[in-house]
Amino acid sequence: MDGAKDLSDEQLLTRLENFVDEERLRLHSFLAWLGEADRRKLLERRGYSSTFDYCVRCLKLSEDEAYRRITAARAAVTRPELLSAMAAGQLSLAAVSRIAPHVRRCDAPEIIARAEGKSKRQIDEMLASLQLAPAKRDVTRIVSVAAPGEPGATEIRVEFSFRGSPALRDAIERIRQLLSHKCPGGGMDEVLLEIARDYLKRHDPQKGLPGRAAPAKGGSVIPADVRRAVWARDGGRCAYVGTTGVRCLSRRFLEMDHVRPRAHGGGNSAGNLRLLCRAHNDSERRRILGEGGGAIWALSAARRENHGSPVRKPDPRPGSPRCASP
Ligand SMILES: [Zn+2]
């Protein structure tokens, strides 16, 4: 390949070392550009629900690659010296994604300096010594395990890994007690599945529920059958199509959007409604009304409240505490 077999030992090693140097410089540029595109919110207008969605669907990065690069790019917006340290080979991408939650701290320069040249394990130990937690991404992983009671057979399971609050632990423990008759084993799998089924039964529009209409400010109501029709037509996904023809497809933070705003005479017919994710609903509001579209924004916020949509930012972001002036 590329004449590798014809190279002398010295030439081969020189090319390898040059390649790594070039790769670091390319990564430096990539992260700087990604951070700027993220800051400008360019990717929403192209039909992607987030920078993460763009990295996975358009750039074909794996979810893990996308997560690390976005985490590093955002951290570098606050601490540009991270990019220089990466280009010089003093910090790896994995190292930066570990210290990223702490880049807004007053002592971030010291943390960055102490992380240089360290392995992931050494960085975790350093953060632990400062009583700081490294960044950790929620992970779901398919695993094949031995099937109980069937020698030699295997079955597919899903392994979950995430950090929760003590409040979550206490709530799960209480639910485990309440489900003790239904789930005598009390395994986390059984308990969480029961919670999930109960939630979906009551809230998933694809199950034919809910029957409630969605009231909006001013007494306007979207009938339940219209909402179900819109949901079915849009396939339970964001219907936004970007400037290059890419459809968003996000299933998260979905909201009913009036194509022609009610303030402009738009009605509650299925033809004037569509599903939009939070990012694209906000993007459309800015496009139609400008940044100062406060009145319609208030209506939109009221709709969100009535829909009970969860509010959670999907992409990684730096944590606290933060300096008054980073
Ligand atoms: Zn969307």
Residues whose N, C-alpha, C, O or C-beta is under 5 A from the ligand:
A	BS01	ZN	S49 C238 Y240 C248 S250 C277 H280
